């Protein structure tokens, strides 16, 4: 398994631990990609896609949880939120 495949596996496992919390609030999350520069791209689904607190959830919840498990990750961004 390549280093990138291992990182993707770890990120996916971390997302699986977060998913139940998002689902409890009517939302969900899917992994879109892990870029070569170690940025995780996710899609927030359901209630998480339209919630006004989505950016907080992404940065304070999802990003922190993923970085705790995979410290190499630089950032987590949602492809369906206007954060730029």
MDTraj code that builds the backbone (N, CA, C; nanometers):
import mdtraj as md
import numpy as np

residues = "UNK UNK UNK UNK UNK UNK UNK UNK UNK UNK UNK UNK UNK UNK UNK UNK UNK UNK UNK UNK UNK UNK UNK UNK UNK UNK UNK UNK UNK UNK UNK UNK UNK UNK UNK UNK UNK UNK UNK UNK UNK UNK UNK UNK UNK UNK UNK UNK UNK UNK UNK UNK UNK UNK UNK UNK UNK UNK UNK UNK UNK UNK UNK UNK UNK UNK UNK UNK UNK UNK UNK UNK UNK UNK UNK UNK UNK UNK UNK UNK UNK UNK UNK UNK".split()
xyz = np.array([
    [0.0847, -0.1180, 0.0000],
    [0.0000, 0.0000, 0.0000],
    [0.0890, 0.1240, 0.0000],
    [0.0597, 0.2166, -0.0920],
    [0.1400, 0.3390, -0.0994],
    [0.1081, 0.4301, 0.0189],
    [0.1942, 0.5278, 0.0394],
    [0.1739, 0.6223, 0.1497],
    [0.0429, 0.6977, 0.1313],
    [0.0120, 0.7368, 0.0069],
    [-0.1114, 0.8099, -0.0203],
    [-0.2336, 0.7213, 0.0066],
    [-0.2266, 0.5960, -0.0317],
    [-0.3378, 0.5026, -0.0055],
    [-0.3594, 0.4849, 0.1447],
    [-0.2512, 0.4816, 0.2191],
    [-0.2605, 0.4682, 0.3649],
    [-0.3255, 0.5927, 0.4261],
    [-0.2887, 0.7096, 0.3775],
    [-0.3495, 0.8329, 0.4282],
    [-0.4991, 0.8341, 0.3956],
    [-0.5345, 0.7969, 0.2740],
    [-0.6761, 0.7923, 0.2353],
    [-0.7518, 0.6948, 0.3248],
    [-0.6917, 0.5805, 0.3539],
    [-0.7558, 0.4814, 0.4404],
    [-0.7786, 0.5391, 0.5801],
    [-0.6776, 0.6086, 0.6333],
    [-0.6902, 0.6675, 0.7669],
    [-0.7951, 0.7784, 0.7693],
    [-0.7960, 0.8621, 0.6653],
    [-0.8953, 0.9697, 0.6577],
    [-1.0354, 0.9105, 0.6499],
    [-1.0531, 0.8076, 0.5681],
    [-1.1837, 0.7419, 0.5552],
    [-1.2294, 0.6840, 0.6886],
    [-1.1380, 0.6220, 0.7602],
    [-1.1718, 0.5651, 0.8915],
    [-1.2105, 0.6752, 0.9895],
    [-1.1404, 0.7873, 0.9840],
    [-1.1722, 0.8994, 1.0720],
    [-1.3100, 0.9556, 1.0401],
    [-1.3417, 0.9669, 0.9119],
    [-1.4736, 1.0157, 0.8712],
    [-1.5829, 0.9218, 0.9222],
    [-1.5573, 0.7927, 0.9210],
    [-1.6568, 0.6974, 0.9705],
    [-1.6868, 0.7186, 1.1191],
    [-1.5889, 0.7656, 1.1949],
    [-1.6134, 0.7910, 1.3377],
    [-1.6928, 0.9195, 1.3589],
    [-1.6840, 1.0132, 1.2641],
    [-1.7554, 1.1412, 1.2719],
    [-1.8987, 1.1274, 1.2219],
    [-1.9169, 1.0423, 1.1218],
    [-2.0454, 1.0299, 1.0514],
    [-2.1663, 1.0171, 1.1447],
    [-2.1658, 0.9328, 1.2487],
    [-2.2855, 0.9195, 1.3335],
    [-2.3284, 1.0512, 1.3990],
    [-2.2329, 1.1349, 1.4341],
    [-2.2665, 1.2635, 1.4958],
    [-2.3370, 1.3543, 1.3962],
    [-2.2897, 1.3533, 1.2716],
    [-2.3542, 1.4345, 1.1683],
    [-2.4924, 1.3787, 1.1345],
    [-2.5028, 1.2461, 1.1300],
    [-2.6307, 1.1837, 1.0982],
    [-2.7353, 1.2099, 1.2068],
    [-2.6912, 1.2230, 1.3311],
    [-2.7841, 1.2547, 1.4399],
    [-2.8522, 1.3890, 1.4186],
    [-2.7852, 1.4785, 1.3449],
    [-2.8415, 1.6108, 1.3172],
    [-2.8995, 1.6193, 1.1767],
    [-2.9199, 1.5057, 1.1122],
    [-2.9813, 1.5035, 0.9799],
    [-2.8856, 1.5275, 0.8652],
    [-2.7566, 1.5170, 0.8924],
    [-2.6570, 1.5409, 0.7885],
    [-2.5741, 1.4172, 0.7602],
    [-2.4744, 1.4359, 0.6773],
    [-2.3808, 1.3282, 0.6458],
    [-2.2587, 1.3913, 0.5791],
    [-2.1614, 1.3080, 0.5488],
    [-2.0369, 1.3556, 0.4891],
    [-1.9839, 1.2481, 0.3956],
    [-1.9232, 1.2910, 0.2856],
    [-1.8563, 1.1952, 0.1977],
    [-1.7191, 1.2501, 0.1605],
    [-1.6238, 1.1602, 0.1491],
    [-1.4878, 1.1968, 0.1103],
    [-1.4845, 1.2113, -0.0411],
    [-1.4386, 1.3275, -0.0880],
    [-1.4262, 1.3515, -0.2314],
    [-1.2863, 1.3132, -0.2776],
    [-1.1843, 1.3672, -0.2092],
    [-1.0466, 1.3319, -0.2436],
    [-0.9499, 1.3812, -0.1375],
    [-0.8310, 1.3245, -0.1416],
    [-0.7176, 1.3760, -0.0660],
    [-0.6169, 1.4183, -0.1718],
    [-0.5865, 1.5469, -0.1751],
    [-0.4977, 1.5985, -0.2794],
    [-0.3530, 1.5610, -0.2502],
    [-0.2680, 1.5805, -0.3499],
    [-0.1254, 1.5515, -0.3336],
    [-0.0606, 1.6393, -0.2276],
    [-0.1180, 1.7593, -0.2047],
    [-0.0632, 1.8470, -0.1011],
    [-0.1355, 1.8291, 0.0326],
    [-0.2019, 1.7131, 0.0485],
    [-0.2629, 1.6681, 0.1748],
    [-0.3756, 1.7582, 0.2242],
    [-0.4577, 1.8027, 0.1304],
    [-0.5819, 1.8717, 0.1631],
    [-0.6949, 1.7717, 0.1407],
    [-0.7777, 1.7555, 0.2429],
    [-0.8918, 1.6643, 0.2334],
    [-1.0107, 1.7432, 0.1822],
    [-1.0729, 1.6935, 0.0763],
    [-1.1933, 1.7552, 0.0220],
    [-1.3106, 1.6637, 0.0541],
    [-1.4115, 1.7227, 0.1188],
    [-1.5303, 1.6466, 0.1568],
    [-1.6534, 1.7172, 0.1026],
    [-1.7632, 1.6443, 0.1014],
    [-1.8924, 1.7021, 0.0661],
    [-1.9829, 1.6830, 0.1864],
    [-2.0370, 1.7937, 0.2366],
    [-2.1333, 1.7863, 0.3456],
    [-2.2709, 1.7663, 0.2845],
    [-2.3437, 1.6698, 0.3370],
    [-2.4707, 1.6286, 0.2787],
    [-2.5870, 1.6526, 0.3743],
    [-2.7068, 1.6490, 0.3204],
    [-2.8269, 1.6624, 0.4025],
    [-2.8295, 1.7961, 0.4731],
    [-2.8687, 1.7954, 0.5990],
    [-2.8794, 1.9184, 0.6771],
    [-2.7450, 1.9894, 0.6885],
    [-2.6354, 1.9157, 0.6850],
    [-2.5024, 1.9778, 0.6979],
    [-2.4684, 2.0641, 0.5778],
    [-2.5268, 2.0340, 0.4630],
    [-2.4980, 2.1113, 0.3430],
    [-2.5602, 2.2492, 0.3429],
    [-2.6656, 2.2681, 0.4210],
    [-2.7357, 2.3970, 0.4204],
    [-2.7376, 2.4659, 0.5566],
    [-2.6820, 2.4035, 0.6573],
    [-2.6833, 2.4598, 0.7928],
    [-2.5923, 2.5820, 0.7998],
    [-2.6379, 2.6884, 0.8668],
    [-2.5524, 2.8069, 0.8787],
    [-2.4261, 2.7818, 0.9613],
    [-2.4229, 2.6736, 1.0360],
    [-2.3056, 2.6407, 1.1179],
    [-2.2143, 2.5386, 1.0506],
    [-2.2357, 2.5121, 0.9233],
    [-2.1573, 2.4108, 0.8523],
    [-2.0080, 2.4377, 0.8561],
    [-1.9688, 2.5643, 0.8425],
    [-1.8260, 2.5957, 0.8429],
    [-1.7661, 2.5657, 0.9797],
    [-1.8397, 2.5979, 1.0856],
    [-1.7921, 2.5648, 1.2213],
    [-1.7822, 2.4142, 1.2392],
    [-1.8836, 2.3427, 1.1932],
    [-1.8812, 2.1964, 1.2021],
    [-1.7607, 2.1416, 1.1273],
    [-1.7366, 2.1956, 1.0091],
    [-1.6258, 2.1483, 0.9267],
    [-1.4923, 2.1740, 0.9947],
    [-1.4691, 2.2961, 1.0408],
    [-1.3382, 2.3327, 1.0959],
    [-1.3177, 2.2825, 1.2393],
    [-1.4180, 2.2983, 1.3234],
    [-1.4016, 2.2626, 1.4650],
    [-1.4345, 2.1166, 1.4938],
    [-1.5073, 2.0530, 1.4064],
    [-1.5430, 1.9134, 1.4281],
    [-1.4675, 1.8202, 1.3359],
    [-1.5014, 1.8275, 1.2096],
    [-1.4472, 1.7343, 1.1107],
    [-1.2953, 1.7506, 1.0959],
    [-1.2499, 1.8734, 1.0734],
    [-1.1066, 1.8942, 1.0527],
    [-1.0256, 1.8526, 1.1753],
    [-1.0706, 1.8899, 1.2929],
    [-0.9976, 1.8546, 1.4151],
    [-0.9905, 1.7028, 1.4329],
    [-1.1019, 1.6349, 1.4076],
    [-1.1039, 1.4892, 1.4234],
    [-1.0107, 1.4212, 1.3236],
    [-1.0128, 1.4666, 1.1999],
    [-0.9261, 1.4062, 1.0981],
    [-0.7794, 1.4334, 1.1301],
    [-0.7463, 1.5570, 1.1677],
    [-0.6065, 1.5901, 1.1991],
    [-0.5566, 1.5164, 1.3230],
    [-0.6469, 1.4852, 1.4143],
    [-0.6075, 1.4090, 1.5337],
    [-0.5635, 1.2685, 1.4930],
    [-0.6323, 1.2097, 1.3956],
    [-0.6002, 1.0741, 1.3490],
    [-0.4917, 1.0734, 1.2410],
    [-0.4872, 1.1804, 1.1602],
    [-0.3937, 1.1871, 1.0479],
    [-0.3263, 1.3252, 1.0512],
    [-0.2257, 1.3425, 1.1357],
    [-0.1656, 1.4752, 1.1553],
    [-0.0983, 1.5324, 1.0306],
    [-0.0728, 1.4499, 0.9310],
    [-0.0110, 1.4993, 0.8072],
    [-0.1043, 1.5907, 0.7285],
    [-0.2335, 1.5782, 0.7530],
    [-0.3324, 1.6554, 0.6779],
    [-0.3151, 1.8040, 0.7075],
    [-0.3143, 1.8842, 0.6017],
    [-0.2932, 2.0283, 0.6123],
    [-0.4244, 2.1005, 0.6423],
    [-0.5315, 2.0601, 0.5730],
    [-0.6589, 2.1296, 0.5844],
    [-0.7703, 2.0382, 0.5364],
    [-0.8914, 2.0655, 0.5840],
    [-1.0110, 1.9981, 0.5348],
    [-1.1026, 2.1059, 0.4801],
    [-1.1455, 2.0875, 0.3549],
    [-1.2360, 2.1827, 0.2919],
    [-1.3586, 2.1092, 0.2389],
    [-1.4698, 2.1807, 0.2362],
    [-1.5926, 2.1252, 0.1784],
    [-1.6063, 2.1799, 0.0381],
    [-1.6279, 2.0924, -0.0570],
    [-1.6380, 2.1358, -0.1961],
    [-1.7721, 2.2025, -0.2237],
    [-1.8694, 2.1858, -0.1349],
    [-2.0021, 2.2421, -0.1591],
    [-2.0352, 2.3595, -0.0686],
    [-1.9360, 2.4162, 0.0002],
    [-1.9573, 2.5363, 0.0807],
    [-1.8744, 2.6491, 0.0224],
    [-1.9276, 2.7693, 0.0263],
    [-1.8521, 2.8863, -0.0217],
    [-1.7678, 2.9404, 0.0914],
    [-1.6462, 2.8899, 0.1033],
    [-1.5602, 2.9285, 0.2157],
    [-1.4466, 3.0200, 0.1709],
    [-1.4219, 3.0326, 0.0418],
    [-1.3078, 3.1101, -0.0050],
    [-1.3409, 3.2571, -0.0059],
])
top = md.Topology()
chain = top.add_chain()
for i, resn in enumerate(residues, 1):
    res = top.add_residue(resn, chain, resSeq=i)
    for name in ("N", "CA", "C"):
        top.add_atom(name, md.element.get_by_symbol(name[0]), res)
traj = md.Trajectory(xyz[None], top)
